[in-house]
Amino acid sequence: MIGVVGGAILPLLQGVWADFNGSWRATWWLVVAAEVIMLSYALVGSRTGADETK
């Protein structure tokens, strides 16, 4: 799912925002924020209940 979000959905949203905003520079903050959210989920949010007892 991260591949779908990072490879398909984020570029689409970035392109829409760039068309609306008129600049690509500001759209990179969307990508950076989304990548940080996905990284935090991969490191912390994806743990199951069994992992928390260790």
All heavy atoms as atom14 arrays in JSON, in Angstrom:
{
  "sequence": "MIGVVGGAILPLLQGVWADFNGSWRATWWLVVAAEVIMLSYALVGSRTGADETK",
  "atom14_mask": [
    [1, 1, 1, 1, 1, 1, 1, 1, 0, 0, 0, 0, 0, 0],
    [1, 1, 1, 1, 1, 1, 1, 1, 0, 0, 0, 0, 0, 0],
    [1, 1, 1, 1, 0, 0, 0, 0, 0, 0, 0, 0, 0, 0],
    [1, 1, 1, 1, 1, 1, 1, 0, 0, 0, 0, 0, 0, 0],
    [1, 1, 1, 1, 1, 1, 1, 0, 0, 0, 0, 0, 0, 0],
    [1, 1, 1, 1, 0, 0, 0, 0, 0, 0, 0, 0, 0, 0],
    [1, 1, 1, 1, 0, 0, 0, 0, 0, 0, 0, 0, 0, 0],
    [1, 1, 1, 1, 1, 0, 0, 0, 0, 0, 0, 0, 0, 0],
    [1, 1, 1, 1, 1, 1, 1, 1, 0, 0, 0, 0, 0, 0],
    [1, 1, 1, 1, 1, 1, 1, 1, 0, 0, 0, 0, 0, 0],
    [1, 1, 1, 1, 1, 1, 1, 0, 0, 0, 0, 0, 0, 0],
    [1, 1, 1, 1, 1, 1, 1, 1, 0, 0, 0, 0, 0, 0],
    [1, 1, 1, 1, 1, 1, 1, 1, 0, 0, 0, 0, 0, 0],
    [1, 1, 1, 1, 1, 1, 1, 1, 1, 0, 0, 0, 0, 0],
    [1, 1, 1, 1, 0, 0, 0, 0, 0, 0, 0, 0, 0, 0],
    [1, 1, 1, 1, 1, 1, 1, 0, 0, 0, 0, 0, 0, 0],
    [1, 1, 1, 1, 1, 1, 1, 1, 1, 1, 1, 1, 1, 1],
    [1, 1, 1, 1, 1, 0, 0, 0, 0, 0, 0, 0, 0, 0],
    [1, 1, 1, 1, 1, 1, 1, 1, 0, 0, 0, 0, 0, 0],
    [1, 1, 1, 1, 1, 1, 1, 1, 1, 1, 1, 0, 0, 0],
    [1, 1, 1, 1, 1, 1, 1, 1, 0, 0, 0, 0, 0, 0],
    [1, 1, 1, 1, 0, 0, 0, 0, 0, 0, 0, 0, 0, 0],
    [1, 1, 1, 1, 1, 1, 0, 0, 0, 0, 0, 0, 0, 0],
    [1, 1, 1, 1, 1, 1, 1, 1, 1, 1, 1, 1, 1, 1],
    [1, 1, 1, 1, 1, 1, 1, 1, 1, 1, 1, 0, 0, 0],
    [1, 1, 1, 1, 1, 0, 0, 0, 0, 0, 0, 0, 0, 0],
    [1, 1, 1, 1, 1, 1, 1, 0, 0, 0, 0, 0, 0, 0],
    [1, 1, 1, 1, 1, 1, 1, 1, 1, 1, 1, 1, 1, 1],
    [1, 1, 1, 1, 1, 1, 1, 1, 1, 1, 1, 1, 1, 1],
    [1, 1, 1, 1, 1, 1, 1, 1, 0, 0, 0, 0, 0, 0],
    [1, 1, 1, 1, 1, 1, 1, 0, 0, 0, 0, 0, 0, 0],
    [1, 1, 1, 1, 1, 1, 1, 0, 0, 0, 0, 0, 0, 0],
    [1, 1, 1, 1, 1, 0, 0, 0, 0, 0, 0, 0, 0, 0],
    [1, 1, 1, 1, 1, 0, 0, 0, 0, 0, 0, 0, 0, 0],
    [1, 1, 1, 1, 1, 1, 1, 1, 1, 0, 0, 0, 0, 0],
    [1, 1, 1, 1, 1, 1, 1, 0, 0, 0, 0, 0, 0, 0],
    [1, 1, 1, 1, 1, 1, 1, 1, 0, 0, 0, 0, 0, 0],
    [1, 1, 1, 1, 1, 1, 1, 1, 0, 0, 0, 0, 0, 0],
    [1, 1, 1, 1, 1, 1, 1, 1, 0, 0, 0, 0, 0, 0],
    [1, 1, 1, 1, 1, 1, 0, 0, 0, 0, 0, 0, 0, 0],
    [1, 1, 1, 1, 1, 1, 1, 1, 1, 1, 1, 1, 0, 0],
    [1, 1, 1, 1, 1, 0, 0, 0, 0, 0, 0, 0, 0, 0],
    [1, 1, 1, 1, 1, 1, 1, 1, 0, 0, 0, 0, 0, 0],
    [1, 1, 1, 1, 1, 1, 1, 0, 0, 0, 0, 0, 0, 0],
    [1, 1, 1, 1, 0, 0, 0, 0, 0, 0, 0, 0, 0, 0],
    [1, 1, 1, 1, 1, 1, 0, 0, 0, 0, 0, 0, 0, 0],
    [1, 1, 1, 1, 1, 1, 1, 1, 1, 1, 1, 0, 0, 0],
    [1, 1, 1, 1, 1, 1, 1, 0, 0, 0, 0, 0, 0, 0],
    [1, 1, 1, 1, 0, 0, 0, 0, 0, 0, 0, 0, 0, 0],
    [1, 1, 1, 1, 1, 0, 0, 0, 0, 0, 0, 0, 0, 0],
    [1, 1, 1, 1, 1, 1, 1, 1, 0, 0, 0, 0, 0, 0],
    [1, 1, 1, 1, 1, 1, 1, 1, 1, 0, 0, 0, 0, 0],
    [1, 1, 1, 1, 1, 1, 1, 0, 0, 0, 0, 0, 0, 0],
    [1, 1, 1, 1, 1, 1, 1, 1, 1, 0, 0, 0, 0, 0]
  ],
  "atom14_positions": [
    [[0.82, -1.2, 0.0], [0.0, 0.0, 0.0], [0.86, 1.26, 0.0], [0.46, 2.26, -0.58], [-0.93, 0.0, 1.21], [-2.05, -1.03, 1.13], [-3.01, -1.01, -0.39], [-3.69, 0.6, -0.4], [0.0, 0.0, 0.0], [0.0, 0.0, 0.0], [0.0, 0.0, 0.0], [0.0, 0.0, 0.0], [0.0, 0.0, 0.0], [0.0, 0.0, 0.0]],
    [[2.01, 1.21, 0.65], [2.87, 2.39, 0.66], [3.35, 2.7, -0.77], [3.45, 3.85, -1.16], [4.05, 2.21, 1.63], [3.53, 2.27, 3.06], [5.12, 3.25, 1.42], [4.58, 2.04, 4.12], [0.0, 0.0, 0.0], [0.0, 0.0, 0.0], [0.0, 0.0, 0.0], [0.0, 0.0, 0.0], [0.0, 0.0, 0.0], [0.0, 0.0, 0.0]],
    [[3.6, 1.65, -1.55], [3.99, 1.85, -2.94], [2.91, 2.51, -3.75], [3.17, 3.36, -4.6], [0.0, 0.0, 0.0], [0.0, 0.0, 0.0], [0.0, 0.0, 0.0], [0.0, 0.0, 0.0], [0.0, 0.0, 0.0], [0.0, 0.0, 0.0], [0.0, 0.0, 0.0], [0.0, 0.0, 0.0], [0.0, 0.0, 0.0], [0.0, 0.0, 0.0]],
    [[1.67, 2.13, -3.48], [0.54, 2.75, -4.2], [0.4, 4.21, -3.8], [0.25, 5.09, -4.65], [-0.77, 1.98, -3.92], [-1.96, 2.72, -4.46], [-0.7, 0.58, -4.48], [0.0, 0.0, 0.0], [0.0, 0.0, 0.0], [0.0, 0.0, 0.0], [0.0, 0.0, 0.0], [0.0, 0.0, 0.0], [0.0, 0.0, 0.0], [0.0, 0.0, 0.0]],
    [[0.48, 4.47, -2.52], [0.35, 5.86, -2.06], [1.52, 6.7, -2.55], [1.34, 7.78, -3.12], [0.24, 5.91, -0.52], [0.32, 7.34, -0.02], [-1.04, 5.27, -0.05], [0.0, 0.0, 0.0], [0.0, 0.0, 0.0], [0.0, 0.0, 0.0], [0.0, 0.0, 0.0], [0.0, 0.0, 0.0], [0.0, 0.0, 0.0], [0.0, 0.0, 0.0]],
    [[2.74, 6.21, -2.35], [3.92, 6.99, -2.72], [4.17, 7.07, -4.21], [4.76, 8.04, -4.69], [0.0, 0.0, 0.0], [0.0, 0.0, 0.0], [0.0, 0.0, 0.0], [0.0, 0.0, 0.0], [0.0, 0.0, 0.0], [0.0, 0.0, 0.0], [0.0, 0.0, 0.0], [0.0, 0.0, 0.0], [0.0, 0.0, 0.0], [0.0, 0.0, 0.0]],
    [[3.72, 6.07, -4.96], [4.0, 6.06, -6.37], [2.86, 6.49, -7.27], [3.07, 6.77, -8.45], [0.0, 0.0, 0.0], [0.0, 0.0, 0.0], [0.0, 0.0, 0.0], [0.0, 0.0, 0.0], [0.0, 0.0, 0.0], [0.0, 0.0, 0.0], [0.0, 0.0, 0.0], [0.0, 0.0, 0.0], [0.0, 0.0, 0.0], [0.0, 0.0, 0.0]],
    [[1.65, 6.55, -6.73], [0.51, 6.89, -7.58], [-0.33, 8.04, -7.02], [-0.64, 8.99, -7.72], [-0.37, 5.66, -7.78], [0.0, 0.0, 0.0], [0.0, 0.0, 0.0], [0.0, 0.0, 0.0], [0.0, 0.0, 0.0], [0.0, 0.0, 0.0], [0.0, 0.0, 0.0], [0.0, 0.0, 0.0], [0.0, 0.0, 0.0], [0.0, 0.0, 0.0]],
    [[-0.67, 7.95, -5.77], [-1.59, 8.94, -5.2], [-0.88, 10.26, -4.9], [-1.39, 11.33, -5.23], [-2.29, 8.37, -3.95], [-3.16, 7.18, -4.37], [-3.11, 9.43, -3.25], [-3.79, 6.43, -3.22], [0.0, 0.0, 0.0], [0.0, 0.0, 0.0], [0.0, 0.0, 0.0], [0.0, 0.0, 0.0], [0.0, 0.0, 0.0], [0.0, 0.0, 0.0]],
    [[0.29, 10.19, -4.28], [1.01, 11.44, -3.95], [1.39, 12.24, -5.19], [1.19, 13.46, -5.2], [2.25, 11.14, -3.1], [1.97, 10.85, -1.64], [3.27, 10.55, -0.92], [1.27, 12.01, -0.97], [0.0, 0.0, 0.0], [0.0, 0.0, 0.0], [0.0, 0.0, 0.0], [0.0, 0.0, 0.0], [0.0, 0.0, 0.0], [0.0, 0.0, 0.0]],
    [[1.93, 11.62, -6.24], [2.23, 12.43, -7.43], [0.98, 13.06, -8.05], [1.04, 14.18, -8.56], [2.88, 11.43, -8.39], [3.45, 10.39, -7.51], [2.49, 10.27, -6.37], [0.0, 0.0, 0.0], [0.0, 0.0, 0.0], [0.0, 0.0, 0.0], [0.0, 0.0, 0.0], [0.0, 0.0, 0.0], [0.0, 0.0, 0.0], [0.0, 0.0, 0.0]],
    [[-0.13, 12.34, -8.01], [-1.37, 12.91, -8.53], [-1.79, 14.13, -7.71], [-2.11, 15.18, -8.27], [-2.49, 11.86, -8.53], [-3.87, 12.35, -8.94], [-3.86, 12.78, -10.4], [-4.91, 11.28, -8.68], [0.0, 0.0, 0.0], [0.0, 0.0, 0.0], [0.0, 0.0, 0.0], [0.0, 0.0, 0.0], [0.0, 0.0, 0.0], [0.0, 0.0, 0.0]],
    [[-1.79, 14.0, -6.39], [-2.16, 15.13, -5.53], [-1.17, 16.29, -5.69], [-1.58, 17.45, -5.69], [-2.21, 14.68, -4.07], [-3.33, 13.73, -3.69], [-3.19, 13.31, -2.24], [-4.68, 14.34, -3.96], [0.0, 0.0, 0.0], [0.0, 0.0, 0.0], [0.0, 0.0, 0.0], [0.0, 0.0, 0.0], [0.0, 0.0, 0.0], [0.0, 0.0, 0.0]],
    [[0.09, 15.95, -5.86], [1.09, 16.99, -6.05], [0.84, 17.73, -7.36], [0.96, 18.96, -7.41], [2.49, 16.37, -6.04], [3.59, 17.4, -6.11], [4.96, 16.78, -6.14], [5.12, 15.6, -6.47], [5.97, 17.55, -5.81], [0.0, 0.0, 0.0], [0.0, 0.0, 0.0], [0.0, 0.0, 0.0], [0.0, 0.0, 0.0], [0.0, 0.0, 0.0]],
    [[0.51, 17.02, -8.41], [0.22, 17.66, -9.69], [-1.01, 18.54, -9.64], [-1.03, 19.65, -10.2], [0.0, 0.0, 0.0], [0.0, 0.0, 0.0], [0.0, 0.0, 0.0], [0.0, 0.0, 0.0], [0.0, 0.0, 0.0], [0.0, 0.0, 0.0], [0.0, 0.0, 0.0], [0.0, 0.0, 0.0], [0.0, 0.0, 0.0], [0.0, 0.0, 0.0]],
    [[-2.06, 18.07, -8.96], [-3.28, 18.87, -8.83], [-2.98, 20.14, -8.05], [-3.42, 21.23, -8.43], [-4.39, 18.04, -8.14], [-5.56, 18.91, -7.75], [-4.85, 16.91, -9.05], [0.0, 0.0, 0.0], [0.0, 0.0, 0.0], [0.0, 0.0, 0.0], [0.0, 0.0, 0.0], [0.0, 0.0, 0.0], [0.0, 0.0, 0.0], [0.0, 0.0, 0.0]],
    [[-2.22, 20.01, -6.97], [-1.89, 21.17, -6.16], [-1.0, 22.14, -6.94], [-1.15, 23.36, -6.84], [-1.22, 20.74, -4.86], [-1.06, 21.84, -3.86], [-1.64, 23.08, -3.88], [-0.26, 21.82, -2.68], [-1.26, 23.81, -2.79], [-0.4, 23.05, -2.04], [0.57, 20.87, -2.11], [0.26, 23.36, -0.86], [1.21, 21.17, -0.93], [1.06, 22.4, -0.32]],
    [[-0.07, 21.61, -7.73], [0.79, 22.48, -8.53], [-0.02, 23.24, -9.58], [0.24, 24.41, -9.84], [1.88, 21.66, -9.2], [0.0, 0.0, 0.0], [0.0, 0.0, 0.0], [0.0, 0.0, 0.0], [0.0, 0.0, 0.0], [0.0, 0.0, 0.0], [0.0, 0.0, 0.0], [0.0, 0.0, 0.0], [0.0, 0.0, 0.0], [0.0, 0.0, 0.0]],
    [[-1.01, 22.57, -10.18], [-1.86, 23.26, -11.15], [-2.68, 24.35, -10.49], [-2.86, 25.44, -11.04], [-2.79, 22.27, -11.84], [-2.07, 21.37, -12.82], [-0.94, 21.72, -13.23], [-2.64, 20.31, -13.16], [0.0, 0.0, 0.0], [0.0, 0.0, 0.0], [0.0, 0.0, 0.0], [0.0, 0.0, 0.0], [0.0, 0.0, 0.0], [0.0, 0.0, 0.0]],
    [[-3.18, 24.07, -9.3], [-3.98, 25.05, -8.57], [-3.13, 26.21, -8.07], [-3.53, 27.36, -8.17], [-4.68, 24.35, -7.39], [-5.49, 25.27, -6.54], [-6.71, 25.77, -6.99], [-5.04, 25.65, -5.29], [-7.46, 26.62, -6.2], [-5.79, 26.5, -4.49], [-7.0, 26.99, -4.96], [0.0, 0.0, 0.0], [0.0, 0.0, 0.0], [0.0, 0.0, 0.0]],
    [[-1.95, 25.87, -7.55], [-1.07, 26.86, -6.93], [-0.21, 27.6, -7.95], [0.2, 28.74, -7.72], [-0.18, 26.16, -5.89], [0.55, 27.1, -4.99], [0.2, 28.26, -4.88], [1.57, 26.6, -4.34], [0.0, 0.0, 0.0], [0.0, 0.0, 0.0], [0.0, 0.0, 0.0], [0.0, 0.0, 0.0], [0.0, 0.0, 0.0], [0.0, 0.0, 0.0]],
    [[0.11, 26.95, -9.06], [0.95, 27.57, -10.07], [2.44, 27.4, -9.83], [3.25, 27.94, -10.57], [0.0, 0.0, 0.0], [0.0, 0.0, 0.0], [0.0, 0.0, 0.0], [0.0, 0.0, 0.0], [0.0, 0.0, 0.0], [0.0, 0.0, 0.0], [0.0, 0.0, 0.0], [0.0, 0.0, 0.0], [0.0, 0.0, 0.0], [0.0, 0.0, 0.0]],
    [[2.82, 26.63, -8.81], [4.23, 26.44, -8.51], [4.46, 25.03, -7.97], [3.68, 24.52, -7.18], [4.68, 27.45, -7.45], [5.99, 27.15, -7.0], [0.0, 0.0, 0.0], [0.0, 0.0, 0.0], [0.0, 0.0, 0.0], [0.0, 0.0, 0.0], [0.0, 0.0, 0.0], [0.0, 0.0, 0.0], [0.0, 0.0, 0.0], [0.0, 0.0, 0.0]],
    [[5.55, 24.42, -8.4], [5.9, 23.08, -7.9], [6.59, 23.16, -6.55], [6.57, 22.2, -5.78], [6.83, 22.38, -8.88], [6.09, 21.76, -10.01], [5.9, 22.31, -11.24], [5.41, 20.52, -10.01], [5.15, 21.46, -12.02], [4.85, 20.35, -11.28], [5.23, 19.51, -9.06], [4.11, 19.23, -11.63], [4.51, 18.4, -9.41], [3.96, 18.27, -10.67]],
    [[7.24, 24.27, -6.27], [8.07, 24.36, -5.06], [7.27, 24.1, -3.79], [7.72, 23.36, -2.92], [8.72, 25.74, -4.99], [9.66, 25.87, -3.84], [10.49, 27.07, -3.98], [11.4, 26.83, -5.1], [12.52, 27.46, -5.28], [12.87, 28.39, -4.45], [13.29, 27.19, -6.3], [0.0, 0.0, 0.0], [0.0, 0.0, 0.0], [0.0, 0.0, 0.0]],
    [[6.11, 24.67, -3.66], [5.31, 24.5, -2.45], [4.72, 23.1, -2.33], [4.4, 22.65, -1.23], [4.18, 25.53, -2.41], [0.0, 0.0, 0.0], [0.0, 0.0, 0.0], [0.0, 0.0, 0.0], [0.0, 0.0, 0.0], [0.0, 0.0, 0.0], [0.0, 0.0, 0.0], [0.0, 0.0, 0.0], [0.0, 0.0, 0.0], [0.0, 0.0, 0.0]],
    [[4.6, 22.4, -3.45], [3.96, 21.08, -3.4], [4.85, 20.02, -2.78], [4.36, 18.96, -2.38], [3.57, 20.62, -4.81], [4.73, 20.46, -5.62], [2.62, 21.61, -5.46], [0.0, 0.0, 0.0], [0.0, 0.0, 0.0], [0.0, 0.0, 0.0], [0.0, 0.0, 0.0], [0.0, 0.0, 0.0], [0.0, 0.0, 0.0], [0.0, 0.0, 0.0]],
    [[6.14, 20.27, -2.69], [7.03, 19.26, -2.09], [6.78, 19.09, -0.61], [7.09, 18.04, -0.04], [8.49, 19.61, -2.38], [8.81, 19.33, -3.81], [8.95, 20.25, -4.8], [8.95, 18.06, -4.43], [9.18, 19.63, -6.0], [9.2, 18.27, -5.8], [8.89, 16.75, -3.96], [9.39, 17.23, -6.69], [9.08, 15.71, -4.87], [9.32, 15.96, -6.21]],
    [[6.2, 20.08, 0.05], [5.88, 19.92, 1.48], [4.8, 18.87, 1.68], [4.79, 18.16, 2.67], [5.47, 21.25, 2.1], [6.64, 22.17, 2.2], [6.87, 23.3, 1.46], [7.78, 22.02, 3.05], [8.07, 23.85, 1.81], [8.65, 23.08, 2.79], [8.14, 21.08, 4.01], [9.87, 23.24, 3.46], [9.35, 21.24, 4.67], [10.19, 22.3, 4.4]],
    [[3.89, 18.75, 0.74], [2.87, 17.7, 0.78], [3.54, 16.32, 0.74], [3.21, 15.44, 1.53], [1.9, 17.85, -0.38], [0.92, 16.7, -0.59], [-0.12, 16.68, 0.51], [0.26, 16.8, -1.94], [0.0, 0.0, 0.0], [0.0, 0.0, 0.0], [0.0, 0.0, 0.0], [0.0, 0.0, 0.0], [0.0, 0.0, 0.0], [0.0, 0.0, 0.0]],
    [[4.49, 16.16, -0.16], [5.17, 14.88, -0.31], [6.0, 14.56, 0.94], [5.96, 13.44, 1.45], [6.06, 14.88, -1.57], [6.85, 13.6, -1.68], [5.2, 15.09, -2.8], [0.0, 0.0, 0.0], [0.0, 0.0, 0.0], [0.0, 0.0, 0.0], [0.0, 0.0, 0.0], [0.0, 0.0, 0.0], [0.0, 0.0, 0.0], [0.0, 0.0, 0.0]],
    [[6.72, 15.54, 1.45], [7.54, 15.33, 2.65], [6.66, 14.95, 3.84], [6.96, 14.0, 4.57], [8.39, 16.57, 2.96], [9.04, 16.47, 4.32], [9.44, 16.78, 1.88], [0.0, 0.0, 0.0], [0.0, 0.0, 0.0], [0.0, 0.0, 0.0], [0.0, 0.0, 0.0], [0.0, 0.0, 0.0], [0.0, 0.0, 0.0], [0.0, 0.0, 0.0]],
    [[5.55, 15.65, 4.03], [4.65, 15.35, 5.14], [4.06, 13.95, 5.01], [3.99, 13.2, 5.99], [3.54, 16.39, 5.21], [0.0, 0.0, 0.0], [0.0, 0.0, 0.0], [0.0, 0.0, 0.0], [0.0, 0.0, 0.0], [0.0, 0.0, 0.0], [0.0, 0.0, 0.0], [0.0, 0.0, 0.0], [0.0, 0.0, 0.0], [0.0, 0.0, 0.0]],
    [[3.65, 13.58, 3.82], [3.07, 12.25, 3.62], [4.11, 11.15, 3.84], [3.8, 10.11, 4.43], [2.48, 12.14, 2.22], [0.0, 0.0, 0.0], [0.0, 0.0, 0.0], [0.0, 0.0, 0.0], [0.0, 0.0, 0.0], [0.0, 0.0, 0.0], [0.0, 0.0, 0.0], [0.0, 0.0, 0.0], [0.0, 0.0, 0.0], [0.0, 0.0, 0.0]],
    [[5.33, 11.37, 3.4], [6.38, 10.38, 3.61], [6.71, 10.22, 5.09], [6.96, 9.11, 5.57], [7.64, 10.76, 2.83], [7.46, 10.74, 1.33], [7.29, 9.35, 0.75], [7.69, 8.36, 1.39], [6.77, 9.25, -0.37], [0.0, 0.0, 0.0], [0.0, 0.0, 0.0], [0.0, 0.0, 0.0], [0.0, 0.0, 0.0], [0.0, 0.0, 0.0]],
    [[6.7, 11.31, 5.84], [6.94, 11.24, 7.29], [5.81, 10.46, 7.97], [6.06, 9.65, 8.86], [7.1, 12.65, 7.9], [7.03, 12.63, 9.41], [8.4, 13.26, 7.42], [0.0, 0.0, 0.0], [0.0, 0.0, 0.0], [0.0, 0.0, 0.0], [0.0, 0.0, 0.0], [0.0, 0.0, 0.0], [0.0, 0.0, 0.0], [0.0, 0.0, 0.0]],
    [[4.58, 10.68, 7.55], [3.45, 9.95, 8.11], [3.58, 8.46, 7.81], [3.38, 7.61, 8.69], [2.12, 10.52, 7.59], [1.89, 11.9, 8.17], [0.96, 9.58, 7.91], [0.76, 12.66, 7.52], [0.0, 0.0, 0.0], [0.0, 0.0, 0.0], [0.0, 0.0, 0.0], [0.0, 0.0, 0.0], [0.0, 0.0, 0.0], [0.0, 0.0, 0.0]],
    [[3.93, 8.12, 6.58], [4.1, 6.71, 6.23], [5.26, 6.08, 6.99], [5.17, 4.93, 7.43], [4.31, 6.55, 4.72], [3.06, 6.79, 3.93], [3.21, 6.36, 2.2], [4.3, 7.64, 1.6], [0.0, 0.0, 0.0], [0.0, 0.0, 0.0], [0.0, 0.0, 0.0], [0.0, 0.0, 0.0], [0.0, 0.0, 0.0], [0.0, 0.0, 0.0]],
    [[6.35, 6.81, 7.18], [7.48, 6.3, 7.95], [7.1, 6.06, 9.4], [7.45, 5.03, 9.98], [8.66, 7.26, 7.86], [9.9, 6.87, 8.66], [10.49, 5.57, 8.12], [10.92, 8.0, 8.63], [0.0, 0.0, 0.0], [0.0, 0.0, 0.0], [0.0, 0.0, 0.0], [0.0, 0.0, 0.0], [0.0, 0.0, 0.0], [0.0, 0.0, 0.0]],
    [[6.36, 6.98, 9.99], [5.95, 6.8, 11.39], [5.03, 5.6, 11.54], [5.11, 4.87, 12.52], [5.3, 8.07, 11.93], [4.07, 8.3, 11.28], [0.0, 0.0, 0.0], [0.0, 0.0, 0.0], [0.0, 0.0, 0.0], [0.0, 0.0, 0.0], [0.0, 0.0, 0.0], [0.0, 0.0, 0.0], [0.0, 0.0, 0.0], [0.0, 0.0, 0.0]],
    [[4.17, 5.38, 10.56], [3.31, 4.19, 10.61], [4.15, 2.92, 10.48], [3.91, 1.94, 11.18], [2.25, 4.23, 9.53], [1.42, 2.97, 9.54], [0.45, 2.78, 10.52], [1.63, 1.97, 8.61], [-0.3, 1.62, 10.56], [0.89, 0.8, 8.65], [-0.07, 0.63, 9.62], [-0.79, -0.52, 9.66], [0.0, 0.0, 0.0], [0.0, 0.0, 0.0]],
    [[5.13, 2.94, 9.6], [5.96, 1.76, 9.4], [6.77, 1.43, 10.64], [6.97, 0.26, 10.98], [6.89, 1.96, 8.21], [0.0, 0.0, 0.0], [0.0, 0.0, 0.0], [0.0, 0.0, 0.0], [0.0, 0.0, 0.0], [0.0, 0.0, 0.0], [0.0, 0.0, 0.0], [0.0, 0.0, 0.0], [0.0, 0.0, 0.0], [0.0, 0.0, 0.0]],
    [[7.23, 2.45, 11.35], [8.07, 2.22, 12.52], [7.27, 1.95, 13.8], [7.68, 1.15, 14.63], [8.98, 3.43, 12.76], [10.01, 3.68, 11.67], [10.77, 4.97, 11.97], [10.96, 2.52, 11.53], [0.0, 0.0, 0.0], [0.0, 0.0, 0.0], [0.0, 0.0, 0.0], [0.0, 0.0, 0.0], [0.0, 0.0, 0.0], [0.0, 0.0, 0.0]],
    [[6.12, 2.6, 13.96], [5.38, 2.51, 15.22], [3.97, 1.97, 15.04], [3.56, 1.06, 15.75], [5.33, 3.9, 15.9], [4.54, 3.83, 17.19], [6.72, 4.43, 16.16], [0.0, 0.0, 0.0], [0.0, 0.0, 0.0], [0.0, 0.0, 0.0], [0.0, 0.0, 0.0], [0.0, 0.0, 0.0], [0.0, 0.0, 0.0], [0.0, 0.0, 0.0]],
    [[3.24, 2.52, 14.1], [1.81, 2.22, 13.99], [1.48, 0.83, 13.5], [0.37, 0.34, 13.7], [0.0, 0.0, 0.0], [0.0, 0.0, 0.0], [0.0, 0.0, 0.0], [0.0, 0.0, 0.0], [0.0, 0.0, 0.0], [0.0, 0.0, 0.0], [0.0, 0.0, 0.0], [0.0, 0.0, 0.0], [0.0, 0.0, 0.0], [0.0, 0.0, 0.0]],
    [[2.41, 0.14, 12.86], [2.11, -1.17, 12.32], [2.34, -2.3, 13.31], [2.14, -3.46, 12.97], [2.96, -1.42, 11.07], [4.33, -1.44, 11.42], [0.0, 0.0, 0.0], [0.0, 0.0, 0.0], [0.0, 0.0, 0.0], [0.0, 0.0, 0.0], [0.0, 0.0, 0.0], [0.0, 0.0, 0.0], [0.0, 0.0, 0.0], [0.0, 0.0, 0.0]],
    [[2.75, -2.0, 14.51], [2.98, -3.04, 15.52], [1.67, -3.68, 15.95], [0.65, -3.01, 16.08], [3.67, -2.44, 16.74], [5.06, -1.97, 16.45], [5.71, -1.47, 17.7], [7.01, -0.95, 17.4], [7.71, -0.17, 18.19], [7.2, 0.19, 19.36], [8.89, 0.25, 17.84], [0.0, 0.0, 0.0], [0.0, 0.0, 0.0], [0.0, 0.0, 0.0]],
    [[1.74, -4.96, 16.18], [0.55, -5.67, 16.66], [0.59, -5.73, 18.17], [1.58, -5.39, 18.8], [0.49, -7.1, 16.09], [1.64, -7.82, 16.56], [0.47, -7.07, 14.57], [0.0, 0.0, 0.0], [0.0, 0.0, 0.0], [0.0, 0.0, 0.0], [0.0, 0.0, 0.0], [0.0, 0.0, 0.0], [0.0, 0.0, 0.0], [0.0, 0.0, 0.0]],
    [[-0.49, -6.19, 18.77], [-0.56, -6.29, 20.23], [0.49, -7.21, 20.81], [0.98, -7.0, 21.91], [0.0, 0.0, 0.0], [0.0, 0.0, 0.0], [0.0, 0.0, 0.0], [0.0, 0.0, 0.0], [0.0, 0.0, 0.0], [0.0, 0.0, 0.0], [0.0, 0.0, 0.0], [0.0, 0.0, 0.0], [0.0, 0.0, 0.0], [0.0, 0.0, 0.0]],
    [[0.88, -8.25, 20.07], [1.89, -9.18, 20.56], [3.26, -8.52, 20.65], [4.06, -8.86, 21.5], [1.96, -10.4, 19.63], [0.0, 0.0, 0.0], [0.0, 0.0, 0.0], [0.0, 0.0, 0.0], [0.0, 0.0, 0.0], [0.0, 0.0, 0.0], [0.0, 0.0, 0.0], [0.0, 0.0, 0.0], [0.0, 0.0, 0.0], [0.0, 0.0, 0.0]],
    [[3.54, -7.58, 19.77], [4.83, -6.89, 19.79], [4.97, -5.96, 20.98], [6.08, -5.68, 21.43], [5.02, -6.07, 18.51], [5.21, -6.96, 17.3], [5.53, -8.15, 17.48], [5.01, -6.45, 16.18], [0.0, 0.0, 0.0], [0.0, 0.0, 0.0], [0.0, 0.0, 0.0], [0.0, 0.0, 0.0], [0.0, 0.0, 0.0], [0.0, 0.0, 0.0]],
    [[3.88, -5.46, 21.51], [3.93, -4.49, 22.61], [4.31, -5.14, 23.93], [4.76, -4.47, 24.85], [2.59, -3.78, 22.74], [2.29, -2.92, 21.53], [0.89, -2.33, 21.59], [0.19, -2.56, 22.59], [0.5, -1.65, 20.62], [0.0, 0.0, 0.0], [0.0, 0.0, 0.0], [0.0, 0.0, 0.0], [0.0, 0.0, 0.0], [0.0, 0.0, 0.0]],
    [[4.16, -6.45, 24.07], [4.46, -7.11, 25.33], [5.94, -7.43, 25.48], [6.38, -7.79, 26.55], [3.64, -8.42, 25.46], [3.97, -9.28, 24.37], [2.16, -8.1, 25.46], [0.0, 0.0, 0.0], [0.0, 0.0, 0.0], [0.0, 0.0, 0.0], [0.0, 0.0, 0.0], [0.0, 0.0, 0.0], [0.0, 0.0, 0.0], [0.0, 0.0, 0.0]],
    [[6.7, -7.33, 24.42], [8.14, -7.67, 24.48], [8.94, -6.58, 25.09], [8.69, -5.45, 25.09], [8.65, -7.99, 23.08], [8.07, -9.25, 22.53], [8.66, -9.53, 21.17], [8.05, -10.8, 20.59], [8.54, -11.08, 19.26], [0.0, 0.0, 0.0], [0.0, 0.0, 0.0], [0.0, 0.0, 0.0], [0.0, 0.0, 0.0], [0.0, 0.0, 0.0]]
  ]
}
